[in-house]
Amino acid sequence: MDAKSIRRRQEVDDEDGIWKYVFGFTEMAVVKCAIELGIPDFLESQQQAVTLDQLSSALGCSPSALYRIMRFLINRGIFKEVEITPSTEAALASTTPSAPTSGYVQTPLSALLTRDGEKSMAAFVRLESSPVMLAPWLKLSGRVLLSSSSGDNNLHNCSSSDAFEAANGKDVWRYAESDPAHSKLIEDAMACHARMAVPAIIQACPDLLLLHGEVVVVDVGGGDGTTVEMLVKAFPGVKGINFDLPHVVSVAPKRPGVHHVGGNMFQRIPKADAVFLMWVLHDWGDEECIQILSKCREAIPEETGKVIIAEAILTEIINGYELGTIPRMKNNTNTKNSKLQEKDHNNNNSYEVGLMLDMVMMAHTGNGLERTEKQWSHVLTAAGFKSYTVTPTSDVVSIIQAWP
Ligand SMILES: C[S@@+](CC[C@H](N)C(=O)[O-])C[C@H]1O[C@@H](n2cnc3c(N)ncnc32)[C@H](O)[C@@H]1O
């Protein structure tokens, strides 16, 4: 191919690629539609492939519209179409040869979209596709501008540096307090991730809570208590405290081995041998993280206690450009046994998810962000921790264990 043809080929690829961004929302919307219709649940409940007629009459759908939804999702590996061969008895009983028909079956991806499955992510899709969570995305440019008064306000449409607050009138946690249904959506979504993440964490860190004697672990910002219940089950002898805002713990289900405590992590955290925080610190800026981590340090014994942080950790450098704004800290933190090993360079998918989460923090929180190891090191040191280790897991979160 000559240079001109190569250039033209590249242009065609770019022109094709741009549609992904023009219609980027389509994937989420169609997946949400499939969950609302209960397609994954119905296919899961059947022992065999389901024809379009069977599916549309079971779900009360228009066959032609449902066909188009299924065609879209099959093209993305969500559901699969297989040929249905009539059973031998049916073939023998039939007087006329029947044309082969096709039917739909689940795939590993669609199995994650059932409403209540052990690994279901449906509640997470429902949360992120809710009008409350979608509205802040339309105000992202206003969140990025140095001054909300500069530029075209109609275009940026954001009078606050917090896009969620600009869209919904309150920050995400005050909004959740005022809207119990939305709060439940958040807690259900977080529980979905917890059910995926905790087994991966335990596999990566089998001695995470094997401390001396009887151990109490407090899960700070633990939501409905799913995580701490799983930790307590995995580590016999460990007692769990699920600590979250009063409106969250007041409706959390009773869980064996778990005591729910309501409060504000910026004021006081219940005493424990270990503090666990998953997807909490990324909701906050550095100053707020340092305050929370200082309260964590006060909650644990100086000699034997530790803080365990489960968060995505972003790769440090891209093309020589350092992510984040935190300058490299003086290395007064003893990084014991750091096992990060450039995980994200080798695991592009996890890096992609980390970058998406970082954008979610920008859209949904005032100062939240995903951090590099260097940025974590900065906040841990500023909060008075002297050493830490980092362990990657098969989930998007890595585990940081920090000691005072
Ligand atoms: C992103 S969710 C993470 C939930 C849970 N750790 C998980 O990963 O499944 C953040 C949690 O922090 C809680 N939270 C926010 N502000 C808090 C505060 N000031 N004190 C205690 N918890 C707080 C929220 O209610 C929410 O449950």
The ligand as a Gaussian input file, in Angstrom:
#p B3LYP/6-31G(d) Opt

LIG

0 1
 C      -18.436000       4.625000      47.466000
 S      -19.251000       4.096000      48.898000
 C      -18.290000       2.685000      49.347000
 C      -19.071000       1.643000      50.095000
 C      -18.301000       0.394000      50.517000
 N      -17.063000       0.703000      51.193000
 C      -18.030000      -0.505000      49.353000
 O      -16.970000      -0.400000      48.735000
 O      -18.870000      -1.350000      49.038000
 C      -18.724000       5.311000      50.073000
 C      -19.380000       5.181000      51.425000
 O      -18.883000       6.229000      52.293000
 C      -19.947000       6.627000      53.145000
 N      -19.654000       7.957000      53.697000
 C      -19.644000       9.152000      53.064000
 N      -19.354000      10.133000      53.928000
 C      -19.167000       9.549000      55.145000
 C      -18.832000      10.055000      56.443000
 N      -18.629000      11.354000      56.638000
 N      -18.723000       9.178000      57.474000
 C      -18.940000       7.845000      57.273000
 N      -19.229000       7.308000      56.051000
 C      -19.354000       8.156000      55.010000
 C      -21.145000       6.622000      52.197000
 O      -22.363000       6.614000      52.892000
 C      -20.896000       5.339000      51.390000
 O      -21.518000       4.217000      51.970000

